[in-house]
Amino acid sequence: MESQIIEITASSVGQLQENPAWTAALESGKVLYFPHLGFGLSAEEQALLRPEMRDPKSRNISLDADGRLKGLAGEGAVQAAVTDWMGRFRAQSQELIARLLPGYQHKLRLAPTSLRPSEVESREQSWRADDRRLHVDAFPSRPNRGERILRVFTNIHPSGGERVWRVGEPFETVARTFLPRAKPYALWQAKALAALHVTKSLRSEYDHLMLQLHDGMKRDLDYQRNSPQQTVHFPAGSTWVCFSDQTSHAAMSGQYMMEQTLFLRAGGEYDPAASPLGILTRLTGRALVGAEAAA
């Protein structure tokens, strides 16, 4: 399998600029990897990094689009310090994307900023929620109708611990494997889920198929073991970027990571035909978004 990692040597966001080859690689599902581009924390901020900083009732610590911090155990000065550095990370991530992908500007929607202090390998989860299994991201309760999931990750481990991923096959290869196994889309079922508020809006056939790919990949243990894949070690002080709805990935180990999600408007890519919606539309031979809303 051709490597799915594109290494970029820049050591600061200010050194970045648009590169058509990097754009095409990202939009084909590859990972842009910046081994020398980290996120700076002061010694006082690093001292706050510990597993118990996360409220045990929350999976992660997050800063929402309005600047509200959630999931942090601690008060006063601790809340203020973490809010400040997560805001700085958000700004750095937005600048990184603006410099690399200026064509995305005014097409992006900000999602919460996440701080993940817990060890990946210590989580106990169901097979469907286990992100140590290769998958492409899809949201069961939040249909996105082709909106893209663009993510910036940075390893901030204070003791130099690595973040280890597996990265799998290109999206079209995954789709050709798992589409034949997908359950048919049922509009009546999508309407029932919306009426019962199981989903926040009407699930399109695109959303249904993305969930079928996500679940099909995670359910298939033979695929998990034997499909073409590469293991990638992201050291502390490195950053990587991908479309997590297109890049087949699994987080195997690591601790103390920051992540920024930006939602890209459907069709806002430089090459919409290379997107999951474009690929699935071509493979199925029919429109996967829109028809259900009119039915």
KELUMLO-427661 format. One record per residue (C-alpha): x, z negated, y; residue in three letters. Coordinates in pm, whole numbers. Example, Ala and Ser with C-alpha at 12.3 -4.5 7.8 and 13.67 -1.06 7.14 Angstrom:
REM residues 2
xx,zz,yy,type
1230,-780,-450,ALA
1367,-714,-106,SER
REM end
This chain:
REM residues 295
xx,zz,yy,type
0,0,0,MET
124,86,346,GLU
206,-223,551,SER
-87,-344,759,GLN
141,-528,1005,ILE
274,-374,1327,ILE
557,-586,1469,GLU
600,-588,1848,ILE
911,-750,1994,THR
777,-861,2336,ALA
851,-1225,2422,SER
603,-1257,2709,SER
263,-1117,2796,VAL
410,-967,3112,GLY
624,-732,2904,GLN
322,-570,2738,LEU
160,-242,2829,GLN
-75,6,2669,GLU
67,196,2373,ASN
-155,457,2202,PRO
12,401,1864,ALA
-58,27,1879,TRP
-417,93,1987,THR
-476,332,1697,ALA
-320,86,1453,ALA
-539,-201,1577,LEU
-854,13,1561,GLU
-768,118,1205,SER
-766,-248,1099,GLY
-397,-329,1119,LYS
-256,-652,1263,VAL
-47,-647,1581,LEU
218,-914,1529,TYR
427,-1067,1810,PHE
693,-1287,1642,PRO
849,-1396,1974,HIS
534,-1442,2183,LEU
404,-1796,2163,GLY
207,-2036,2379,PHE
384,-2308,2572,GLY
288,-2674,2536,LEU
459,-2961,2712,SER
607,-3248,2512,ALA
312,-3464,2618,GLU
66,-3201,2496,GLU
249,-3155,2166,GLN
230,-3529,2111,ALA
-150,-3499,2101,LEU
-137,-3261,1805,LEU
-242,-3457,1499,ARG
-513,-3403,1234,PRO
-725,-3694,1357,GLU
-764,-3534,1702,MET
-1056,-3341,1552,ARG
-1391,-3515,1537,ASP
-1464,-3530,1160,PRO
-1817,-3403,1230,LYS
-1675,-3075,1367,SER
-1488,-2802,1182,ARG
-1271,-2718,1483,ASN
-1217,-2813,1846,ILE
-1367,-2556,2081,SER
-1389,-2476,2450,LEU
-1705,-2281,2527,ASP
-1741,-2005,2784,ALA
-1860,-2258,3043,ASP
-1556,-2482,2995,GLY
-1724,-2750,2782,ARG
-1499,-2905,2519,LEU
-1649,-2988,2179,LYS
-1516,-3142,1860,GLY
-1232,-3351,2009,LEU
-1192,-3718,1919,ALA
-1069,-3901,2227,GLY
-1175,-3970,2581,GLU
-1067,-3940,2941,GLY
-709,-3818,2978,ALA
-702,-3669,2627,VAL
-1016,-3465,2692,GLN
-876,-3342,3024,ALA
-537,-3249,2877,ALA
-679,-3053,2585,VAL
-935,-2880,2807,THR
-653,-2772,3038,ASP
-428,-2628,2771,TRP
-712,-2451,2591,MET
-807,-2295,2923,GLY
-448,-2176,2968,ARG
-448,-2026,2619,PHE
-776,-1848,2694,ARG
-628,-1698,3012,ALA
-312,-1588,2827,GLN
-518,-1424,2551,SER
-735,-1240,2801,GLN
-428,-1114,2987,GLU
-269,-999,2660,LEU
-575,-791,2573,ILE
-606,-657,2929,ALA
-247,-534,2922,ARG
-258,-388,2571,LEU
-611,-245,2587,LEU
-713,-172,2946,PRO
-991,54,2821,GLY
-1172,-250,2683,TYR
-1212,-414,3021,GLN
-1576,-465,3129,HIS
-1678,-413,2764,LYS
-1575,-758,2639,LEU
-1780,-1074,2601,ARG
-1602,-1409,2590,LEU
-1651,-1635,2287,ALA
-1537,-1998,2255,PRO
-1167,-2078,2235,THR
-1073,-2263,1916,SER
-806,-2521,1826,LEU
-764,-2576,1452,ARG
-556,-2887,1376,PRO
-649,-2927,1009,SER
-459,-2794,709,GLU
-617,-2481,567,VAL
-530,-2573,209,GLU
-701,-2913,227,SER
-1049,-2775,298,ARG
-1311,-2804,26,GLU
-1566,-2525,66,GLN
-1805,-2305,-127,SER
-1675,-1966,-240,TRP
-1874,-1796,37,ARG
-1718,-2013,309,ALA
-1368,-2019,160,ASP
-1148,-1820,397,ASP
-859,-1839,150,ARG
-1033,-1547,-22,ARG
-985,-1195,112,LEU
-1276,-1094,332,HIS
-1389,-918,647,VAL
-1576,-1132,897,ASP
-1955,-1114,919,ALA
-2203,-1364,1061,PHE
-2503,-1456,840,PRO
-2711,-1603,1123,SER
-2592,-1389,1414,ARG
-2652,-1016,1368,PRO
-2417,-823,1598,ASN
-2537,-463,1544,ARG
-2185,-320,1553,GLY
-2035,-545,1819,GLU
-1669,-597,1731,ARG
-1484,-924,1662,ILE
-1145,-907,1835,LEU
-927,-1214,1779,ARG
-600,-1348,1920,VAL
-424,-1611,1706,PHE
-121,-1827,1794,THR
64,-2073,1570,ASN
143,-2385,1777,ILE
267,-2608,1492,HIS
493,-2868,1661,PRO
721,-2904,1356,SER
764,-2534,1286,GLY
510,-2496,1005,GLY
405,-2142,914,GLU
58,-1990,902,ARG
33,-1783,586,VAL
-213,-1496,545,TRP
-287,-1236,286,ARG
-380,-898,435,VAL
-558,-648,214,GLY
-661,-286,196,GLU
-791,-67,481,PRO
-1160,-113,558,PHE
-1272,224,424,GLU
-1109,150,88,THR
-1287,-186,77,VAL
-1618,-22,170,ALA
-1586,246,-99,ARG
-1527,-28,-357,THR
-1809,-263,-260,PHE
-2082,-42,-108,LEU
-2198,80,-452,PRO
-2255,-285,-549,ARG
-2447,-376,-232,ALA
-2809,-481,-257,LYS
-3044,-244,-71,PRO
-3147,-338,281,TYR
-3507,-460,309,ALA
-3664,-453,654,LEU
-3940,-696,552,TRP
-3673,-947,452,GLN
-3486,-902,782,ALA
-3812,-961,971,LYS
-3887,-1273,767,ALA
-3541,-1417,833,LEU
-3584,-1359,1205,ALA
-3937,-1507,1208,ALA
-3811,-1819,1030,LEU
-3516,-1842,1275,HIS
-3266,-1814,990,VAL
-3114,-1534,1197,THR
-3100,-1538,1576,LYS
-3225,-1179,1594,SER
-3333,-900,1360,LEU
-3064,-820,1104,ARG
-2982,-448,1106,SER
-2877,-253,799,GLU
-2524,-258,938,TYR
-2525,-639,948,ASP
-2671,-649,597,HIS
-2396,-423,461,LEU
-2120,-618,634,MET
-2248,-937,472,LEU
-2260,-760,136,GLN
-1895,-656,178,LEU
-1795,-1009,285,HIS
-1971,-1174,-10,ASP
-1875,-905,-260,GLY
-1506,-943,-180,MET
-1511,-1322,-196,LYS
-1715,-1330,-517,ARG
-1487,-1093,-708,ASP
-1194,-1301,-836,LEU
-1032,-1003,-1007,ASP
-1030,-822,-673,TYR
-883,-1130,-506,GLN
-595,-1140,-754,ARG
-523,-774,-818,ASN
-623,-561,-520,SER
-340,-421,-303,PRO
-238,-686,-49,GLN
60,-833,132,GLN
150,-1190,218,THR
244,-1249,581,VAL
417,-1559,720,HIS
339,-1624,1086,PHE
594,-1876,1216,PRO
535,-2135,1485,ALA
564,-1969,1825,GLY
418,-1636,1711,SER
96,-1454,1800,THR
-108,-1193,1614,TRP
-415,-986,1701,VAL
-670,-806,1484,CYS
-1031,-700,1453,PHE
-1135,-961,1198,SER
-1449,-766,1106,ASP
-1224,-479,993,GLN
-898,-636,875,THR
-921,-764,519,SER
-761,-1108,547,HIS
-733,-1453,391,ALA
-584,-1765,551,ALA
-386,-1933,273,MET
-208,-2220,446,SER
-110,-2360,782,GLY
-207,-2610,1047,GLN
-229,-2629,1427,TYR
-346,-2284,1529,MET
-525,-2162,1840,MET
-765,-1869,1837,GLU
-952,-1672,2099,GLN
-1239,-1442,2008,THR
-1353,-1160,2235,LEU
-1658,-954,2139,PHE
-1622,-583,2212,LEU
-1937,-384,2284,ARG
-2036,-149,1999,ALA
-1897,194,2078,GLY
-1650,45,2326,GLY
-1348,132,2111,GLU
-1107,410,2201,TYR
-1212,571,1869,ASP
-1560,451,1765,PRO
-1546,665,1450,ALA
-1269,439,1314,ALA
-1482,124,1349,SER
-1669,-41,1061,PRO
-1997,92,1205,LEU
-1850,442,1227,GLY
-1711,428,874,ILE
-2023,280,713,LEU
-2247,529,897,THR
-2036,816,762,ARG
-2025,678,408,LEU
-2400,612,389,THR
-2501,926,579,GLY
-2758,749,795,ARG
-2798,546,1112,ALA
-2747,177,1036,LEU
-2846,30,1373,VAL
-3162,93,1573,GLY
-3414,223,1324,ALA
-3523,-125,1217,GLU
-3607,-228,1574,ALA
-3852,59,1607,ALA
-4013,5,1265,ALA
REM end
